[in-house]
Amino acid sequence: MNKTISINNYILAAIIICIIGFSLPGLGALSSDAVKLLALFIASLLMWIFVAIDWPSLLTILALGLVPAIGFGEAFSSAFGNSTVAFLIFTFALVYPLSKTNFVKRCTVFFITNPLAAKGPWFFVIGLLAAVTFMGLFISPSVLFVAFMPFLEDIFKTLDLKKGSPSAKMLMTCSAICINLSSGMTAIGHVWPTLAIGYYNSATGYNIGQFEYMAFGIPAGLLIIALVLAVYRFILYPADLKSLDLKKAEALKKRIPQIEKSEKIILAVLALTVFLWVMPSLLSGAWPAFYELLNGYTSAFPPLLGCLILFCINIDNKSLLDFKEVCTKGIMWGSVLMTAAATALGAALTSSEIGISAFLSTYLGPLAQNLSPLLMIMFFMAWALIETNFSSNIVTTTVVSSVALSILTALPQGSINIGAVLAMIGFAAAVCNMTPAGQSTVNTVAIGSGYTDTKTMFFIGLITAIIAFIVLVFLAYPLASALMPY
């Protein structure tokens, strides 16, 4: 079937679903507004999965405004008047100038040429993966992989690693896994954790700070990476790894230019931003008044301040952050629009006035009460990990978070830590290396490089997903529960 015709069919199907849903008076215990929202939810997912995430998000906001219980004022306020959208815009803008520097090359060379990395092949592997994981904590996976890929190929050529060789397959596959996984380890410039946190805040009124999220996300991610490497080290050992001449890596140092003043300033501003994100949580006990003040500024304040600093600083008569350039090249507007629409839709689905949560409480409450918290957590983690490998990370977060909130908020308070589950869903969306659809830019470029292949990515991605399931359910949830408020 022609691709244009196929897309038009999905658009038509979504419109028909909305027309039917908006024309029904109600279904049993579900009010007319609840039926409208559920129809809109299904139609939006259909469009996001099969059409696009950008302009269909505007259609979602339009349809939300047509729901009588919501209206356009609340729809616009929920979509664009929340700090989640502002946080994403400012963070995308703040990180963009860093991608134009030699930071990626400089950081990688530091990790793979230090004395520890020179001790042996496995130390070199750990150094390389540590570099991409560290950078991935605050750089978008797509941006990082596109910037890192040419230099990674340069490393392979320097070390005489041929396309398709066991060591090259391992390094390329694990680099893609680490870059994707690191986008779930923090919510700094990463859409899926930010979405999950935003849904939780809209539904419960509680907030998950950057420190609380990173305090469980980073240890969980590092453990998953360590276990994947252990599989390679003790089971899938690449036979040619011992033949690597690590002394050749020293030649890479000569190809990196001296750090420029602009790069130092950008890094300093980024460090200040991260400090302002983390500091309030560290001072909550010792200085509660100061904590309340900074926390009230929301997570969007630090990157806004960072952007303004970079706008104001000029080197060679050029601003470190060019407004026109960053708006056209640095901000992922499709992700921003979907975040806005999905946040508004999620708030509507969990609204007490609409009644969907009450409906689920009545009909699913008895069933859910018979399930242990462990089984509930296992169900949502398995769902998120499976879906994220075959569809968009953003769609996965939206679908699983919306259903989880509708069910978990209907349970007796305290039976399960909703904040921990939502944060883990945002993390799980980053475990997405089995298919190209899991993370189209990273996975597709990795496979297209010729250094790895579809079969290897699927197999190692599956192993990573299984390891992640075990780590999230049995280790990350207790840790996250201790950090999250509810």
C-alpha positions in Angstrom: 0.0 0.0 0.0 1.2 3.5 -0.8 2.7 5.1 2.3 0.6 8.3 1.9 -2.6 6.3 1.5 -1.7 4.3 4.6 -1.1 7.5 6.7 -4.3 9.0 5.4 -6.2 5.9 6.5 -4.8 6.2 10.1 -5.7 9.9 10.2 -9.3 9.0 9.0 -9.6 6.2 11.5 -8.5 8.5 14.4 -11.0 11.2 13.3 -13.8 8.6 13.1 -13.0 7.3 16.6 -13.2 10.8 17.9 -16.5 11.5 16.1 -18.1 8.3 17.5 -16.7 9.0 21.0 -17.8 12.6 21.0 -21.3 11.7 19.8 -22.1 9.0 22.5 -24.1 10.2 25.6 -22.2 7.8 27.8 -21.6 4.1 28.4 -22.9 2.6 31.6 -21.1 4.1 34.5 -18.8 6.1 32.2 -20.0 9.7 31.7 -20.2 11.4 28.4 -17.0 13.3 29.1 -15.2 10.1 30.1 -16.2 8.4 26.8 -15.0 11.4 24.9 -11.6 11.3 26.7 -11.1 7.6 26.1 -11.9 7.9 22.4 -9.5 10.8 22.2 -6.9 8.7 24.1 -7.2 5.9 21.5 -7.2 8.2 18.6 -4.1 10.1 19.8 -2.2 6.9 20.3 -3.1 5.8 16.8 -1.8 9.1 15.4 1.4 9.1 17.5 2.3 5.6 16.6 1.5 5.5 12.9 1.5 9.1 11.7 3.7 11.5 13.7 4.2 13.0 17.1 4.3 16.7 16.2 1.2 18.1 14.5 -1.2 15.3 15.8 -0.4 16.6 19.2 -2.0 19.9 18.3 -5.1 17.9 17.2 -5.1 16.3 20.6 -5.1 19.7 22.3 -7.9 20.9 20.1 -10.0 17.9 20.8 -9.4 18.3 24.6 -10.7 21.8 24.4 -13.9 20.5 22.9 -14.6 18.3 26.0 -17.1 20.3 28.0 -15.6 19.4 31.4 -12.2 20.7 30.2 -12.6 23.5 27.8 -9.9 25.4 25.8 -8.7 27.4 28.8 -7.8 24.4 30.9 -6.5 22.5 27.8 -4.1 25.3 26.9 -3.1 25.7 30.5 -2.4 22.0 31.1 -0.5 21.7 27.8 1.6 24.9 27.6 1.2 26.4 31.1 3.1 23.7 33.0 6.8 23.7 33.9 7.4 20.3 32.2 7.1 21.9 28.7 9.2 24.9 29.7 11.8 22.6 31.3 12.2 20.6 28.0 12.5 23.8 25.8 15.1 25.4 28.0 17.1 22.2 28.5 17.2 21.4 24.8 18.4 25.0 24.2 21.0 24.8 27.0 22.7 21.6 25.8 22.7 22.6 22.1 25.9 24.7 22.1 27.8 21.9 23.9 27.1 19.7 20.9 28.9 22.2 18.6 32.2 21.9 20.6 34.8 19.2 20.7 33.5 18.1 24.1 32.3 14.6 22.9 35.8 13.8 21.4 37.7 15.3 24.4 35.6 13.4 26.9 35.9 10.1 25.0 39.7 10.4 24.6 40.0 11.1 28.4 38.2 8.0 29.3 40.0 5.6 26.9 43.5 6.9 27.2 43.9 7.3 31.0 46.2 4.9 32.8 43.4 2.7 34.1 42.0 2.1 30.5 45.5 1.2 29.3 45.7 -1.7 31.8 44.0 -4.1 29.4 41.3 -4.6 26.8 38.4 -4.9 29.2 39.5 -1.7 31.0 39.5 0.0 27.6 35.9 -1.3 26.9 34.8 0.0 30.3 36.4 3.4 29.7 34.7 3.8 26.3 31.3 2.9 27.6 31.8 5.0 30.7 32.5 8.0 28.4 29.2 7.6 26.3 27.2 6.9 29.5 28.5 9.9 31.2 27.8 12.2 28.3 24.4 10.6 27.8 23.3 11.7 31.3 22.7 15.2 30.0 22.8 15.0 26.1 19.9 13.8 24.0 20.6 10.2 22.7 20.0 11.2 19.1 22.3 14.3 19.3 25.0 12.4 21.2 25.1 9.4 18.9 25.2 11.5 15.7 28.1 13.5 17.2 29.9 10.4 18.6 29.5 8.1 15.7 32.2 9.6 13.4 34.7 9.6 16.2 33.8 6.0 17.2 34.5 4.9 13.6 37.8 6.8 13.9 38.6 4.8 17.0 37.8 1.5 15.3 40.1 2.4 12.3 42.9 3.5 14.7 42.7 0.1 16.5 42.3 -1.9 13.3 38.8 -3.1 14.2 37.1 -4.4 11.1 33.4 -4.2 10.4 31.5 -7.2 11.7 34.4 -8.4 13.9 33.4 -9.7 17.3 35.0 -6.8 19.3 33.6 -4.2 16.9 30.1 -5.7 17.2 30.3 -5.6 21.0 31.6 -2.0 21.2 29.1 -0.6 18.7 26.1 -2.5 20.2 27.1 -1.7 23.8 27.7 2.0 22.9 24.2 2.2 21.4 22.8 0.5 24.5 24.6 2.8 26.9 23.6 5.9 25.1 19.9 4.9 25.0 20.0 3.7 28.6 21.6 6.9 29.9 18.6 8.8 28.6 16.6 7.0 31.3 19.2 7.5 34.1 18.5 11.2 34.5 15.7 13.6 33.4 18.1 16.2 32.2 17.1 17.0 28.6 15.5 13.6 28.2 11.8 13.4 27.2 10.6 10.1 28.6 11.6 10.6 32.3 10.4 14.1 32.1 7.0 13.0 30.8 6.6 10.4 33.5 7.5 12.9 36.2 5.1 15.4 34.7 2.2 12.9 34.6 2.9 12.0 38.2 2.9 15.7 39.3 -0.3 16.4 37.4 -2.2 13.4 38.8 -1.0 13.6 42.5 0.3 17.1 43.1 3.6 15.7 44.3 6.9 16.3 42.6 9.9 14.1 41.9 13.1 16.2 42.0 16.1 15.7 39.8 18.1 14.3 42.7 15.4 11.8 43.7 15.2 10.6 40.2 19.0 10.3 39.6 19.5 8.7 43.0 17.7 5.6 41.7 18.2 6.0 38.0 22.0 6.2 37.8 22.7 3.2 40.1 20.1 1.1 38.3 21.5 2.0 34.9 25.1 1.4 36.0 24.2 -2.0 37.3 22.4 -3.0 34.1 25.5 -2.0 32.1 27.7 -3.9 34.4 25.6 -7.0 34.0 25.5 -6.7 30.2 29.3 -6.5 30.2 29.5 -9.5 32.5 27.5 -11.5 29.9 30.0 -10.5 27.3 33.0 -11.1 29.6 32.0 -14.6 30.8 29.6 -16.0 28.1 30.0 -14.1 24.8 33.7 -13.3 25.0 34.8 -11.7 21.7 37.8 -13.8 20.6 39.7 -10.9 19.0 39.6 -8.5 22.0 42.9 -9.7 23.3 44.7 -8.7 20.1 43.8 -4.9 20.5 46.9 -2.7 20.6 45.8 -0.1 23.1 49.0 2.0 22.5 47.6 3.0 19.2 44.8 4.8 21.0 47.4 7.4 22.2 47.4 8.8 18.7 43.8 10.0 19.2 45.1 12.7 21.6 46.9 14.5 18.9 43.6 14.9 16.9 41.8 16.8 19.6 42.3 20.6 19.6 42.9 22.6 22.7 39.9 23.4 24.8 38.5 26.8 23.9 37.2 29.5 26.2 33.7 29.1 24.9 33.6 25.4 25.7 34.8 26.1 29.3 32.1 28.6 29.8 29.4 26.3 28.4 30.5 23.5 30.7 30.6 25.8 33.7 27.0 27.0 33.0 25.8 23.4 32.5 27.5 22.4 35.8 25.7 25.4 37.6 22.4 24.2 36.2 22.9 20.6 37.4 24.0 22.0 40.8 20.8 24.1 41.1 18.7 21.0 40.2 20.3 18.8 42.8 21.0 21.3 45.6 17.4 21.8 46.9 17.0 18.1 47.7 20.3 18.0 49.5 19.3 21.0 51.7 15.7 19.9 52.4 16.5 18.8 55.9 19.2 21.3 56.9 17.6 24.4 55.4 13.9 23.8 54.7 13.0 27.4 54.0 15.6 27.6 51.3 14.5 24.3 49.9 10.9 25.5 49.6 12.0 28.6 47.9 14.2 26.9 45.2 11.8 24.0 44.8 9.0 26.5 44.2 10.9 27.9 41.2 10.3 24.4 39.5 12.8 22.4 37.5 12.5 24.8 34.6 14.2 27.7 36.4 17.9 26.4 36.3 18.0 25.8 32.5 16.2 29.1 32.0 18.9 30.9 34.0 21.6 28.9 32.1 20.2 29.9 28.8 20.1 33.6 29.8 23.7 33.5 30.9 24.8 32.0 27.5 22.6 34.5 25.6 24.4 37.4 27.4 28.0 36.2 27.0 29.6 37.2 23.7 32.9 35.9 22.4 34.3 37.4 19.1 31.1 39.5 18.9 28.9 36.3 18.8 26.6 35.1 21.5 27.4 31.6 22.9 23.7 30.8 22.4 22.2 32.2 19.3 18.4 32.5 19.7 17.5 32.0 16.1 19.8 29.1 15.6 18.8 27.2 18.7 15.1 27.7 18.0 15.5 26.2 14.5 18.2 23.5 15.2 18.5 22.9 18.9 15.0 22.4 20.2 13.1 19.2 19.3 9.7 20.8 18.8 8.0 17.5 17.9 8.9 16.1 21.3 7.9 19.4 23.0 4.5 19.4 21.4 3.8 15.8 22.2 4.9 16.4 25.8 2.4 19.3 26.0 -0.4 17.3 24.5 0.3 14.1 26.5 0.6 16.0 29.8 -2.8 17.7 29.2 -4.3 14.4 28.2 -2.9 12.5 31.2 -4.2 15.2 33.6 -7.6 14.9 32.0 -7.7 11.1 32.2 -6.9 11.1 35.9 -9.2 14.1 36.8 -11.7 13.3 39.5 -14.3 15.4 37.7 -14.2 13.2 34.6 -14.6 10.0 36.6 -12.4 7.5 34.8 -10.4 6.8 38.0 -13.6 6.2 39.9 -14.8 3.9 37.2 -11.6 1.9 37.3 -11.7 1.9 41.1 -15.1 0.3 41.1 -14.5 -2.3 38.4 -10.8 -3.0 38.7 -10.4 -2.3 42.4 -11.4 -5.8 43.6 -9.2 -7.4 40.9 -6.2 -5.1 41.8 -6.6 -5.7 45.5 -6.0 -9.4 44.8 -2.8 -8.7 43.1 0.3 -8.1 45.2 2.3 -4.9 44.7 5.1 -7.1 43.3 2.8 -8.5 40.6 1.6 -5.0 39.7 5.1 -3.6 39.4 6.1 -6.7 37.3 3.2 -6.1 35.0 3.9 -2.5 34.3 7.7 -3.0 33.9 7.2 -5.9 31.5 4.7 -3.8 29.5 7.0 -0.8 29.3 10.1 -2.8 28.4 8.3 -4.8 25.6 6.5 -1.8 24.1 9.5 0.5 24.1 11.4 -1.9 21.9 8.8 -1.9 19.2 7.4 1.7 19.3 8.4 5.2 20.3 9.8 5.8 23.7 7.5 8.8 24.1 4.4 6.8 23.1 5.5 4.0 25.5 5.8 6.4 28.4 2.4 8.0 27.6 0.5 4.8 27.3 1.9 2.9 30.2 2.0 6.0 32.5 -1.6 6.9 31.8 -2.9 3.4 32.5 -0.7 3.0 35.5 -1.9 6.3 37.0 -5.5 5.5 36.4 -5.2 2.1 38.1 -2.7 2.9 40.9 -4.5 6.1 42.0 -7.7 4.1 42.4 -6.0 1.8 45.0 -5.9 2.5 48.7 -3.3 5.1 49.5 0.0 3.6 50.5 -0.6 0.2 48.9 2.0 1.0 46.2 4.4 3.8 45.7 3.0 5.5 42.6 6.0 7.9 42.2 8.4 5.1 42.1 6.4 3.2 39.5 6.0 6.2 37.3 9.7 7.1 37.5 10.6 3.5 36.7 8.3 3.6 33.6 10.3 6.7 32.4 13.5 4.7 33.0 12.2 1.5 31.3 11.3 3.5 28.1 15.1 4.0 27.6 15.8 0.2 27.4 15.1 0.1 23.7 17.7 -1.6 21.5 16.0 -4.7 20.2 14.6 -3.2 17.0 15.3 0.0 14.9 11.8 1.2 16.0 12.9 1.3 19.6 15.1 4.3 19.1 15.1 5.1 15.4 18.2 7.4 15.2 20.5 5.5 17.5 19.6 1.9 16.6 19.3 2.6 12.8 22.6 4.4 12.6 24.4 1.7 14.7 23.1 -1.1 12.4 23.7 0.9 9.2 27.4 1.5 10.2 28.2 -2.2 9.4 30.0 -2.7 12.7 27.0 -4.5 14.1 23.8 -6.0 12.7 20.1 -6.4 13.3 20.5 -9.9 14.8 23.1 -8.8 17.3 21.2 -5.7 18.3 18.0 -7.8 18.9 19.8 -10.5 20.9 21.8 -8.2 23.1 18.8 -5.8 23.4 16.7 -8.7 24.6 19.3 -9.7 27.2 19.5 -6.0 28.3 15.7 -5.9 28.7 15.6 -9.1 30.8 18.4 -7.8 33.0 16.6 -4.4 33.3 13.3 -6.1 34.3 15.1 -7.9 37.2 17.0 -4.8 38.3 13.9 -2.5 38.2 11.5 -4.8 40.0 13.7 -6.2 42.7 16.3 -3.4 43.3 15.2 -0.1 41.8 11.7 -0.1 43.2 12.8 -0.4 46.9 15.4 2.3 46.3 13.0 4.6 44.4 10.3 4.0 47.1 12.7 5.3 49.8 13.2 8.5 47.8 9.8 9.3 46.3 7.2 11.0 48.4 4.2 8.8 47.5 
